[in-house]
Amino acid sequence: MASQDAHPSTRWTPEATTSRLDHITFRVAGLRTQVFLDDPAIVSVIGRVDRTTLAALRRALEVAAGADRRDVELDLSATGSMSVEALALVRACADRLAWSGHRLRVVSASHELPEPLAEALRLASLTPNVSPGAGRTALAALHEPDSSVSARARHRVPELQRSGGREPAVPSAIRAPYPELVALEPRALYEFWAFVASYPVLQLLGRGDGHPVMVLPPFAADDAYTSPLRSLLRGLGYAAHGWHQGTNLSRTRRIVEGLPARLVDLQRRHGAKVSLIGHSGGGLWARDLARAFPEAVRQVITLGCPFRLRPGDATQADPLAKLLLVDQVPQDPRELIDEEFRPPVPVPVTAIYTRTDGVASWWAGIQSEGPRRENIEVFGSHCGLVHNPAAIIAIIDRLAQTEGSWQPFDPPAFARHLFPKPTYWQPTAAAA
């Protein structure tokens, strides 16, 4: 019998695929779980659901939500147990589906339905409409001989498309950028000197209204890293501040407790909402703060922020993170859920990214289209974005907008060549 302990560092890798994507099998050490996507919008789970199987469940719910049905059914009647993360995923899915006009119904034996889930979900009645003999589509199968799954895998798995169909999404972990892109990261030094050279011109791009701005540094950096940008913004008339939390080591207790207090203090001190600018990991904090304290945040601007990454995804910063990230405060399971299943950030958000990002996959940091959110593409490196002259032009333009009158970015005529047409994340279920 297979062991019930799954190795947390095991990578999700497709064992076999066909040109029609009829059957994808995933292997994770020691654990057996099946996630089926029924026709047309019924997700069934057999086995235990914990953090190693969340990716499969998340993708199945994404595809089901994309079907032309008002109701989505999640069948947990054959599920043995659910982790805290899985409960949070289902709860967030219910919220997200409700926000988009869908309903989520959970089917489970009464004695197996976890009490927190029973309390959190508003279950709507649904009569499943599955054609006789339609069978099930195996979206993911973990650690068991294929014989029990292959007989069921007779229908094509719907695909997800990124950004107008140009970037196909697959139910596997996001990989780190290729070594060739990593080798281009030293360009950050040239971007800094380009920033210095263009400083006099950047100072002429307009005057600020004096509202507070907090700049959050990337992982493994501190306020010294963002000092040049803050100096420029102060010269333009903004009350620019550092985050005052030392080195960004993700979820240390100092940051978890001190950063929200810092935001509230700046908002009260200036009597105005704070604009947040976050580079990479600092952008993750900026988005979380905006969700937690929308009354204190005017807007969010992120620079190369891979907010779509989830446990099991990879970046080129992972080796450094393993060395530096100790004594971390556990993350709220709701924050581990795929971005598409979370409520939108309730303030205007601008995501600035570069396709030649050598630290994290660029498409992990782009938004889907929606009200008061936009993507801005620039040429450059990941590490140099906070000094990239094109990114600075966009930041100055975004900060200059009057509160409450947000408009999409329109590059100035002299700099249009610095801004390629941006890409947006657009998951869609393709017909089989």
N, C-alpha and C positions, 0 to 999 in steps of 0.2 A: 504493500500500500504506500502511496506517495506521502512524503512528509507534509505536514500542514504549515511548515515554516518557510516563508518565501524570503529569499535574499533581497534586502532593500535596494541593492545597487544593480540588480539584474536589469539589463537593457531590453526594451521591447523591440524585437526584430521579427520581420515577417519570415515565416519558414517557407512558404510557398505561395506564389501568386500566378495567375494566368493572365493572358492578354485581355480577357473579359472581366477580370477581377471577380471571378465566380466564388472564390474561396480564399480567405486569408486566415492563417493559423498563427497564433502567437504563443510563445513559450515563456513561462516565468517559473523559475526553479521552485519545485515543491508544492505548488498550489494548483488546485483544479477548480475552475469556474467557467461557465459558459454564459455568454450574453447573446441573445438572439434578437434580431429585428424582424418582427412579424409584419405581414402585409395587412393593412397599409400603415398603421402607426401604433403598433403594440410592441413594447420591449419586454422580453422575458429574461429572467435571471435564474440560473440553476447553480447552486453552490454558495459558497461564502463570499461576501463582498467586503473587501478591505482596500487599503491604499494601492495595492498592486493591480487591482482590477478596475480602479476608478476610470482610467483612460478609456477602456472598452465601454463601460457604462455611459460615460460622458458622450462619446462619439455616437453611440446608438441613440441616445436621447436627442442629440443634435439633428441626426437624420430624420428621426420620427417627427420632430417639431417642424421640419421642413416639408413634410407631406401635406397634401391638400386636405387636411382634416382639422376640425376644430378641437377634437379630443385626442389626447395621448394617454395610453394605458401602460402602466408599469406593473408587470406581474411578478410579485415576489413570493408567490405561494410555495415555490420550491427552493426558497433561499433559507439557508441555515442561520446566518447571522450577518449583521451589518456593523461596520466600524463607525466611529464618530464622523469621520470624513465622508463616508457614504451617506449617512443620514443628512449631513449638511448639504451634500450634492443634490440629493432628492428635494430637500426643502428649497434650495435655491432654484432648482429647475421649475418647481411649482410656481415660485414668484415670477421667474422669467417668462414662463408660458402664460401666466395670467396677464402679465404686462403686455404681451404680444397678442392677446385675444384668444389664447388657447386654454384648455382645461386639462389638468393632470389627475388621473384616477389611479390609485394604488390598489392592486388586488393582492390579498394575502390571507392566509389562515389567521383567524382572530388571535390565536395564541402566539403567533409568530410576528405579528405586526409590532414593531418597537413602539413603546409608549410615547417617546418624544416625537416620533413621526406621526403617530395618530393624532397628537395634539396640534401639530404644526400644519398639517395639510387639510385643506377643505376639499373633501372627496366629492366629485361630481358623478352622477350616474352615467353609465356608458354601456351600450350594447355593442360588443365587438362585431365588426363586420369583416370576417375573414372568409375568403372564398374557399369552398371545400376542396381539399387536396392541394391548396396553395403551398402548404409547408412553411418552413421557417428559413430565413436567411442567416447563416452563421456569420455574425460580425466579428466575433473573437472567440477563440477557444484556448484554454490554458492548461498545459501539462496533463494530457491524457491521450492515449492512442486515438488516432484520427477516425477510427471506424465508427464511433458513436456520433461523429459530427458530419463526416463526409456524406452520409446518406441524406442529411438535411440540407446540405449546401447545394441547392439546385438553382438558385436565383442570384442574379448579380447584385452585389452590394452597391447601393447608390453612392456616388462619389461626392465629395465636397470640393468646391472650387474657390480659389482665392482670387480676389481682384479681377473680376471680369473674365474668369476662366483661364487666366494665364499661369497661375501657380496652383497645381493640384495639391489638395491636402489629403493626407493618408492617416489612418489611425495608428500612428507610431510616434515615438518620441522625436522632439525637435532636435536636430543635430547642431553641433557647434559649427561656425564658419570654417571654410576650407583653409588650409595652411597658407595658400597664396594670399588670401585676404589678411591673415594675421601678419604676414610679411610686409604689408602695406601700412600697418599702423604707425610706424615712425613718421608718417606724413603729419602726424599731430604737431610735431615740432615746427614744420613749415606753416601749418595753419596758425600756430601761435604768432609767428613772426609776421604773417599776413595780417593778423589782427592788430598787431602793434603798428604796422605800416598804415593801415586803414583807420586807425584810431581818430585822427583829425576829421576824416570824412564822416565817420559814424557819429561823431558829436554834433553834426549838422543836421541829422535826420529828424529832429523835432525835440520838443520839450515835454517832460512828463508832468503829470498833475499832482505829484507828490505822494501818491498812495504807496503803502508799504509793499515791498517785494522781498520774499525770502528765497534764497538760492540754496538748493540742497545738493551736496557733492555726490559723486559716484562712489561705488564700493571701493574701499581701501584708500579713499582720499578724504581730506578735511576742508575747512573753510579757506585755507591758503590756495587751494586749487581753483576756487571760484572767485578769488579776490579781484583779478583783472576785470571780469564781467561786472562785478558789483561796483567797482570803481567807475566804470563807464556809466552804469545806470545812475549812480549818485550824481555824476556830472550832468546827466540829462534831467535831473530834478526829481528822481524817485528816491524814496526812503528804502534803500537796498540794504538787506541784512543777511548775515550768514546764519547757519542753523544752530551754531553753538553747542553741538553735540559731540565734538571731537571727530575722530576718524569714523567713517561710515562702515561699521562692521555689522550691518544688517540689524538683527533683532536683539541687540544687547538691552539689558534692563534700563540702562541710562537713556538710550534712544527711545525705547517703547514708552517710558514714563515722561521723559523730558521734552520730546518733540511736540506732542500735542499741547503741552503747557507753554512751550515757546510760541506756537502759532496763536493761541488764545491771548497771550500776553501782548504780542505785536498788534493784534486786532484791537485790543482794548486801549493800548497806549496811543495808537494813531487815530482811533475812532473810525476806522475804515477797514473794509475787507482786504485781505492780503493776497496778492498774486504769488503763486508758487512756481518756481522754475526748478526742475529736477533733472539732473544728468544721470542717465543709466539707472543704477540702483536708487539714486535720489528721486528719480521720477516715480518709482514704485511707491515711495513714501508720500510723494505729492498727491498721487491718485488716491491713496488710502486716506490721507488727511481730508481731502475734498469730500470723500464719501462719508466720513465720520463727522466732519464739522463744516457742512455746506454754508452755514450762516457766517462763517469766518473767512471763507475763501472766495476771492473774486474770479479767478481763472487759474487753470493749470497749463503749463507749457513743459513738455518733456523733450529731452534730447537723447535719442538712442536708447529709449527705455523699453526693455523687452517684457512688457507687462503680460504677454500671453504665455510666458514660460510657466510650467507646472512641474511638480516633482517628477523626476525621470528625464526631463529635458536637459540639454547640455549647452554650455558656453565655453569659450576659451578661458574664462576666469575660474572655472571649477577647481583646478589644482590649487590656486591661491586661496580660494574659499575654504577648501578642506584644511588648510593650514591655519587660517585666521579665525574662522567662525567657531568659537567655543562659547559655552555658557549662553546659549540662545534661548530667548523666551519663546515658548511654543506658539505657533501661528494659529489664528482662528481658522478652523476648518473651512469656513465659508470663503476665506480668501484663497483657498486652493482650487476652487472651482473654475472651470473654463470661463474666460472673460465673456463669452457670448451668453452665458447663463446667469451672469450677474446683472443687477440693475445698472443702467448707465450712470456714469459720473454726473452728479447733478449740477455741475457748473461748466462753463465753456472749457474745452480741452483742445489744445494744439499739440500734435505729435510730430516732432521734427526727426527725420531719420535719413540714413544714407544707405544705399544699396551695397556699398563696399565696406560695410561694418565688419571688422575683423574680430570682434569680441562675442557678439550675439547675433543670431540670424535676424536680418533686417525686418522680415515680415512678422517677427514676433513683437514688433513695436509699432504696428500700424493699426488704425482704427477702422471700424466699419462706418459707412456713411450714416449720418444722423444729424438731428438738430444740434447746433452749437458744438460741433466737433469737426476736426479737420486734420489732414495729414499734409506735411510740407516736406518735400524731398530736396536734399542738397547733395553736392558732391563733397566727399571728404572721408575722414576716418571716424571711428567710434570715439577714441580718446580725445580727438581734437574738436568735437562738436561744440564744446563750451566756449571755444575761441574761434570757431569757424565764422569768417566774416558774413557769409550768406545766412547762417543760422542767427547771427546777431542782428542782421537787418530784419529778419522775420520777428525776432523777439521784441525789438524796439517797436515795430509796427503793431504787434499784438498788445503790448502794454499801453500804447497810446490811445486805444479805443475807449470811448466813454462807457462807463459801467452801465450795463443794461441795454446796450445797443451793439451787440456783437455782430460782426460781419466776417465772412470768409476772407482769407488772406489774398490780396491782390498785389503781386510784386511791383515795386517801382520800375518805371520804364528803363532806367539805366542798369537795372540788375536782373531783368527778366531771364537772361541767359544763364543765370546761376541757379534757376529753379526749374528742374524738369517737371513734367506733369506728374502729380502724385498718384500713388496707387492706394486703393482702399480694400480692406478685408471684406469679402462678401461670400460667406458660406451658403451654398445652394445645393439642394438635393437634385441630382440629375436623374432623369428617368432611366429605368433599367432597359 
